[in-house]
Amino acid sequence: MSFISHLECSATGATYDHDRFRSVSDANAPFLVRYDLDALKGGVSKDMLAARAPDMWRYLEWLPIPGPDAIVSLGEPMTPLLPLNRLAEGRVFVKDEGRMPTGSFKARGLAVAVSMARSFGVTHIAMPTAGNAGAALAAYCSRAGLRSTVFCPDDAPETTIREIAFHGADTYRVNGLINHCGEIVAAGTEQVGWLDLSTLKEPYRIEGKKTMGLELAEQLGWELPDVIFYPTGGGTGLIGMWKAFEELAAIGWTGDKRPRMVAVQSTRCGPLVKAFDEGHDEVKEPWENVETLIHGVRVPKPFGDRLCLKVLRESGGFGSMVDDDETVEARAMIAREEGIHLSIEGAACFVAWRQEVRSGRIKAEDHAILFNCASGLKADLPPVETRIDRTRPIDYSRFL
Ligand SMILES: Cc1ncc(COP(=O)(O)O)c(C=O)c1O
């Protein structure tokens, strides 16, 4: 059973029933799902968890899902923590979310949101996407027998646009950015009657992403790391993980220590980093000339900006902007040196970690977690031009 008690407006604290699918609060702010944490504490133990299947549904008590029958699943495994053995000394780990269905962490949020939508009788869902969220939406909707319509910036990664369509979503390329796609979805809601599942315009994707924090805590023996580097676009994962740590602390499962949360963005799109550095509690102006190759962070002004900035401040964290070219190089180097094929967003976290060790904002010996939010295989790879003509003698000295 779920221990959900109500929805809370993240801006005013006003409470709302969770009896129907709500989008945003009356103050036009994201909702946070609240639980009866005392009851939750009595209803689950660390030993009970340890005996469960190694997937994200082991945290069902922390989720809003009415019961196991309501779950829409494609098999969401716990994802590994891979140490960087050569490129970092000490305790730096990649949390490899590329193992999730549809190859990205978006599966976590969408599995929960689509499960909830179906349990409320929704039949058609629409979404703007940088790529990965749309692919997960399309897959989970197909799994659940729901219709999906997806709008992507026309320069989103080709593989993901095709993946979305391949999973059966009505898929449209838009000559604009993700916020323009979002405007199309919002404007169509009344006329078409679809459910708008844009980032933070509904309460449940955060809850799915929250399982990253719960899982990390459990994998680390309920001892949280010193610092987490997270590639931040809309910020659901940042907010979700912080919520997980708060809920775990509230039931006494973790100590007082919480990680410093670092939002990783690009020097070509870094609205949250800029706002944080300037001491604002929101992004004042949308980032102009968004041209970064780090697609997941291409959000000129996230709807959850206030929540993200609050997480950075409360956690003693900060924002870090990385150079695109350096990130492209780092991705290739990590694949060669460590055997780990990161997404460009994951590589950005490594670059941010390296630059912040140099800047002194974190220590080389800090226990650090770098989030690789998608499989590297989603992006194009450099071509291979070395050939062998099997009809001619082979000069084996070239292989020495
Ligand atoms: C691979 C990848 N990393 C990071 C992000 C940013 O995630 P969030 O919206 O939780 O900030 C995205 C979102 O599109 C993504 O696809």
The ligand as an SDF file (V2000), in Angstrom:
LIG
                    3D

 16 16  0  0  0  0  0  0  0  0999 V2000
   20.8460   12.0760  -20.3600 C   0  0  0  0  0  0  0  0  0  0  0  0
   20.2040   13.1870  -19.5820 C   0  0  0  0  0  0  0  0  0  0  0  0
   20.8640   13.7370  -18.5600 N   0  0  0  0  0  0  0  0  0  0  0  0
   20.3190   14.7280  -17.8260 C   0  0  0  0  0  0  0  0  0  0  0  0
   19.0590   15.2520  -18.1080 C   0  0  0  0  0  0  0  0  0  0  0  0
   18.4910   16.3310  -17.2310 C   0  0  0  0  0  0  0  0  0  0  0  0
   17.5940   15.7550  -16.3100 O   0  0  0  0  0  0  0  0  0  0  0  0
   16.6500   16.6050  -15.3560 P   0  0  0  0  0  0  0  0  0  0  0  0
   15.4760   17.0100  -16.1820 O   0  0  0  0  0  0  0  0  0  0  0  0
   16.2900   15.6810  -14.2300 O   0  0  0  0  0  0  0  0  0  0  0  0
   17.4140   17.7740  -14.8850 O   0  0  0  0  0  0  0  0  0  0  0  0
   18.3450   14.7250  -19.1820 C   0  0  0  0  0  0  0  0  0  0  0  0
   17.0410   15.2660  -19.5150 C   0  0  0  0  0  0  0  0  0  0  0  0
   16.6370   15.3580  -20.6510 O   0  0  0  0  0  0  0  0  0  0  0  0
   18.9220   13.6560  -19.9310 C   0  0  0  0  0  0  0  0  0  0  0  0
   18.2630   13.0950  -20.9590 O   0  0  0  0  0  0  0  0  0  0  0  0
  1  2  1  0
  2  3  1  0
  2 15  2  0
  3  4  2  0
  4  5  1  0
  5  6  1  0
  5 12  2  0
  6  7  1  0
  7  8  1  0
  8  9  2  0
  8 10  1  0
  8 11  1  0
 12 13  1  0
 12 15  1  0
 13 14  2  0
 15 16  1  0
M  END
$$$$
